[in-house]
Amino acid sequence: MSIRALVNYHIKCKEPQAFKFDVDGIIGNLVSPVLESRNVQVNDVRDRHCTVNFEQDGIAFVSAPSSVSKFGSQESWTKTYNNEITALLENQIGAKEVLVFDHTIRIDELDAARKPARNVHNDYSAKGADQRLIDLIGKDQAQVYQQGHFGFVNIWRPVDFQITTSPLGFIRPSSMKSDDWMDIELIYPDRLGKILGVAANDNHEWFYQSKMTPEEVIIFNIYDNRGRPYLAHSALDVVGQAPTNVPRKSIETRTLVRY
């Protein structure tokens, strides 16, 4: 069964586009580039007519219960969860080595420090991925990784409750064109970053998984040096959805994988 949802595409223009974070020294104060809202059809992978897999599409939806139930500010859970993530990627995508380097908890509330990302994007450009590789493991080890097969892979999990609003949606890679992508700068008080933004295209095939629970995860590719597809993604604002008192809460884990 499909839904209609609003997504925010980036707009191609001559001027550089950027997100500015913690502007004027205010934590959470974000200045966004101009975005274009579009109403899109989104297919549900719970429907057997919409199928995806990691090898061809760079994404997998799997059942993966965790022994961690509370992802708080205390980091006592990270060692256990990192071990679970490592085992998951070894079993599901054939990873030989896994480096877990970041966890981001997002809550869909006005005063949340990290809210769901509502722009259609991918986390790294090729240049950005190479620089992130060096930042994580150093130049010498990065050269070793680049001679083999490596990638950046994210794992997304609902926290506390079933997802009823702003689910995470994706564009099937085969429905995208190369010129749909564009560089977007990330300007932080102490550093600069870069992501890939996505321009609107009526041929984009959107999909998601409905009613995800904390026992389910999405494994999706962000970058792969051997050409495995990576995915444009965004939180979805479902058209006609009734208000809820339970905000979407999720944890996204970023990993460096060596195959």
Backbone torsions as a table, in degrees:
resi	resn	phi	psi	omega
1	MET	NA	135.8	-178.5
2	SER	-102.2	161.5	176.4
3	ILE	-126.4	168.5	169.1
4	ARG	-107.8	139.6	-178.5
5	ALA	-144.9	154.1	174.2
6	LEU	-94.8	131.3	175.1
7	VAL	-130.0	157.2	-176.9
8	ASN	-113.3	107.0	178.0
9	TYR	-86.0	156.2	171.4
10	HIS	-81.8	160.7	-177.5
11	ILE	-117.1	128.2	178.8
12	LYS	-73.7	131.0	177.3
13	CYS	-155.7	170.1	-176.3
14	LYS	-73.3	-31.1	-177.4
15	GLU	-78.4	144.2	176.5
16	PRO	-60.7	141.9	178.7
17	GLN	-110.8	145.0	-175.4
18	ALA	-154.5	150.3	164.0
19	PHE	-96.7	134.2	177.0
20	LYS	-113.5	124.4	-173.5
21	PHE	-106.1	147.3	176.4
22	ASP	51.6	45.6	-177.5
23	VAL	-63.9	140.3	-179.6
24	ASP	61.1	25.4	177.1
25	GLY	75.9	11.1	-178.7
26	ILE	-98.6	114.8	-178.5
27	ILE	-61.1	128.3	179.6
28	GLY	89.1	-6.1	179.5
29	ASN	-77.9	111.6	-172.9
30	LEU	-116.4	131.9	171.7
31	VAL	-110.6	121.8	-173.4
32	SER	-105.4	149.3	170.4
33	PRO	-68.4	167.0	178.3
34	VAL	-66.9	131.1	-179.8
35	LEU	-120.9	156.8	-178.8
36	GLU	-113.2	115.9	-179.6
37	SER	-79.9	132.9	178.0
38	ARG	-131.0	144.8	174.6
39	ASN	-93.9	117.7	-173.9
40	VAL	-125.3	155.2	172.2
41	GLN	-86.8	135.5	-177.6
42	VAL	-126.7	120.9	-179.9
43	ASN	-86.1	148.2	-177.2
44	ASP	-97.5	123.8	-178.8
45	VAL	-71.5	-9.2	172.6
46	ARG	-71.4	-17.1	173.7
47	ASP	-81.7	128.7	-176.0
48	ARG	-63.7	-14.6	179.6
49	HIS	-80.0	-10.8	178.6
50	CYS	-119.0	103.5	-177.7
51	THR	-121.0	146.7	176.2
52	VAL	-141.7	159.3	173.7
53	ASN	-148.5	161.9	-172.0
54	PHE	-68.9	-38.2	-175.4
55	GLU	-67.0	-43.9	-176.4
56	GLN	-90.6	-34.1	-173.2
57	ASP	-113.7	-8.3	178.9
58	GLY	76.1	20.7	-176.0
59	ILE	-152.5	146.9	175.9
60	ALA	-144.1	138.5	174.5
61	PHE	-106.7	118.2	-172.8
62	VAL	-135.5	156.5	171.2
63	SER	-83.0	126.2	-176.5
64	ALA	-153.9	72.6	178.3
65	PRO	-57.0	145.1	-179.7
66	SER	-116.0	149.1	174.1
67	SER	-78.5	-11.1	177.4
68	VAL	-89.4	126.9	179.4
69	SER	-113.4	-20.3	-178.4
70	LYS	-124.0	115.3	179.3
71	PHE	-105.0	78.2	-176.6
72	GLY	-96.3	-170.1	-179.6
73	SER	-70.8	-27.0	173.5
74	GLN	-66.3	137.8	-174.8
75	GLU	-96.8	20.0	-178.9
76	SER	-65.8	-20.4	-177.2
77	TRP	-87.2	-15.4	-167.9
78	THR	-66.4	-39.0	-178.6
79	LYS	-63.2	-45.9	179.0
80	THR	-62.3	-45.8	-177.4
81	TYR	-68.0	-39.6	177.9
82	ASN	-60.4	-39.9	177.6
83	ASN	-64.5	-39.0	177.9
84	GLU	-65.0	-42.1	179.7
85	ILE	-63.4	-42.9	179.1
86	THR	-59.6	-48.0	179.6
87	ALA	-63.8	-38.0	179.4
88	LEU	-61.5	-46.2	-177.3
89	LEU	-72.4	-31.3	174.4
90	GLU	-64.2	-42.4	-176.1
91	ASN	-77.9	-37.6	-171.4
92	GLN	-89.7	-35.8	-174.9
93	ILE	-125.3	6.6	175.7
94	GLY	76.3	27.5	178.6
95	ALA	-66.7	138.3	175.8
96	LYS	-95.4	-33.7	176.1
97	GLU	-137.7	142.2	179.7
98	VAL	-134.1	127.1	172.2
99	LEU	-114.4	112.1	175.9
100	VAL	-87.1	121.7	-174.4
101	PHE	-124.4	-2.0	179.3
102	ASP	-163.1	142.9	170.1
103	HIS	-126.9	129.9	177.4
104	THR	-124.0	120.7	176.2
105	ILE	-97.5	126.3	-179.1
106	ARG	-117.6	137.3	178.4
107	ILE	-129.8	132.0	-176.7
108	ASP	-86.3	66.6	176.4
109	GLU	-132.1	151.2	-175.4
110	LEU	-59.0	-37.7	-175.2
111	ASP	-95.7	10.3	-179.9
112	ALA	-70.9	141.5	178.4
113	ALA	-66.0	-37.8	177.8
114	ARG	-128.1	113.4	179.6
115	LYS	-98.5	164.4	174.1
116	PRO	-56.8	139.4	179.4
117	ALA	-77.2	119.9	-176.3
118	ARG	-109.2	37.3	170.9
119	ASN	-126.7	143.3	-177.7
120	VAL	-77.7	118.9	-169.9
121	HIS	-158.2	173.0	164.4
122	ASN	-131.8	149.3	-167.2
123	ASP	-70.9	-26.8	-175.3
124	TYR	-136.4	143.7	160.8
125	SER	-87.0	171.7	178.9
126	ALA	-61.1	-42.8	179.1
127	LYS	-65.6	-40.5	179.3
128	GLY	-65.4	-37.2	178.9
129	ALA	-66.0	-42.1	178.8
130	ASP	-63.7	-39.8	178.9
131	GLN	-68.9	-39.8	178.5
132	ARG	-63.7	-37.1	177.3
133	LEU	-59.4	-46.3	179.4
134	ILE	-64.7	-42.2	179.8
135	ASP	-59.3	-35.9	-174.8
136	LEU	-81.7	-40.2	-171.2
137	ILE	-126.7	0.0	178.4
138	GLY	88.5	160.1	-174.3
139	LYS	-63.1	-43.3	-175.4
140	ASP	-65.1	-48.7	-179.6
141	GLN	-68.4	-31.7	177.9
142	ALA	-61.7	-38.0	178.0
143	GLN	-63.8	-36.0	177.3
144	VAL	-65.0	-45.2	178.9
145	TYR	-62.1	-41.3	-176.0
146	GLN	-67.8	-22.0	177.0
147	GLN	-77.4	-17.4	177.9
148	GLY	-112.7	-148.6	-176.8
149	HIS	-113.6	119.3	178.2
150	PHE	-140.3	166.6	177.1
151	GLY	-162.2	167.5	171.0
152	PHE	-106.8	127.5	-174.8
153	VAL	-130.9	133.0	178.0
154	ASN	-104.3	148.9	175.1
155	ILE	-124.6	124.5	-176.1
156	TRP	-116.6	129.3	-176.9
157	ARG	-136.6	134.8	169.6
158	PRO	-63.4	149.9	178.3
159	VAL	-120.1	133.8	173.4
160	ASP	73.9	-49.0	-172.3
161	PHE	-135.2	163.4	170.7
162	GLN	-61.4	145.3	179.1
163	ILE	-78.7	117.5	178.5
164	THR	-115.4	-18.6	177.6
165	THR	-135.2	159.4	179.3
166	SER	41.3	55.2	175.8
167	PRO	-66.6	164.5	179.7
168	LEU	-88.2	125.4	-179.3
169	GLY	-115.4	158.3	-174.7
170	PHE	-136.4	155.5	172.7
171	ILE	-103.3	129.5	176.9
172	ARG	-60.2	124.1	-175.2
173	PRO	-55.2	-35.8	-177.4
174	SER	-68.7	-13.3	179.6
175	SER	-94.0	1.1	-179.5
176	MET	-98.9	152.9	172.2
177	LYS	-107.8	154.7	-176.4
178	SER	-60.9	-34.0	-178.1
179	ASP	-83.8	6.0	170.6
180	ASP	-72.4	-22.7	-175.5
181	TRP	-86.5	152.4	174.1
182	MET	-153.1	153.9	178.2
183	ASP	-79.1	135.1	176.0
184	ILE	-126.4	127.9	179.9
185	GLU	-84.1	148.1	172.1
186	LEU	-115.6	116.5	-175.7
187	ILE	-109.6	108.6	177.0
188	TYR	-102.9	163.6	178.4
189	PRO	-58.9	-29.5	-173.8
190	ASP	-117.9	-0.6	-178.0
191	ARG	-164.3	167.0	176.8
192	LEU	-117.2	143.7	176.0
193	GLY	-134.9	178.5	179.6
194	LYS	-151.0	136.4	174.2
195	ILE	-124.6	178.3	173.2
196	LEU	-105.7	121.8	172.0
197	GLY	-92.6	165.9	-176.3
198	VAL	-128.0	132.3	175.6
199	ALA	-88.1	153.6	-178.3
200	ALA	-63.8	143.9	177.4
201	ASN	-153.5	122.1	-176.8
202	ASP	-63.8	-15.0	-179.4
203	ASN	-85.9	-5.1	-179.4
204	HIS	-62.3	133.4	177.0
205	GLU	-103.8	106.9	-179.1
206	TRP	-89.6	146.2	174.9
207	PHE	-149.8	161.5	177.2
208	TYR	-158.0	178.7	171.9
209	GLN	-119.3	124.8	-175.9
210	SER	-76.3	152.6	170.3
211	LYS	49.3	46.2	178.6
212	MET	-67.8	143.7	-179.4
213	THR	-113.2	167.5	177.0
214	PRO	-62.5	-11.3	177.3
215	GLU	-88.7	1.4	-178.8
216	GLU	-120.1	150.2	177.0
217	VAL	-136.2	160.7	169.7
218	ILE	-112.8	127.5	172.2
219	ILE	-105.2	119.4	-178.4
220	PHE	-139.8	144.4	-174.1
221	ASN	-80.0	135.6	177.7
222	ILE	-107.5	-35.7	177.7
223	TYR	-159.5	145.8	178.0
224	ASP	-147.5	125.1	-174.7
225	ASN	-77.7	-3.5	175.8
226	ARG	-110.0	12.0	169.5
227	GLY	92.5	5.6	175.4
228	ARG	-60.8	139.0	-174.5
229	PRO	-59.7	143.8	171.0
230	TYR	-113.7	162.5	-165.6
231	LEU	-121.4	132.0	165.7
232	ALA	-71.9	139.3	-177.1
233	HIS	-150.8	163.7	-180.0
234	SER	-168.5	153.7	166.5
235	ALA	-65.0	146.1	-178.4
236	LEU	-108.2	134.5	170.6
237	ASP	-101.3	102.5	-172.5
238	VAL	-70.0	128.0	-178.2
239	VAL	-69.4	131.7	176.1
240	GLY	77.4	10.2	-178.4
241	GLN	-76.9	137.6	-179.9
242	ALA	-72.4	148.5	177.6
243	PRO	-60.5	154.4	178.8
244	THR	-137.1	152.4	176.7
245	ASN	-90.8	-1.9	-179.1
246	VAL	-109.8	100.8	-178.5
247	PRO	-70.4	152.2	175.4
248	ARG	-65.0	129.8	175.3
249	LYS	-131.5	133.2	-176.0
250	SER	-148.3	161.7	172.9
251	ILE	-124.5	130.0	177.6
252	GLU	-114.4	125.7	-177.5
253	THR	-110.9	131.4	-179.6
254	ARG	-105.3	136.0	-176.9
255	THR	-136.6	152.1	167.7
256	LEU	-104.2	125.9	-174.2
257	VAL	-119.1	136.2	172.6
258	ARG	-115.0	128.0	-177.0
259	TYR	-96.8	NA	NA
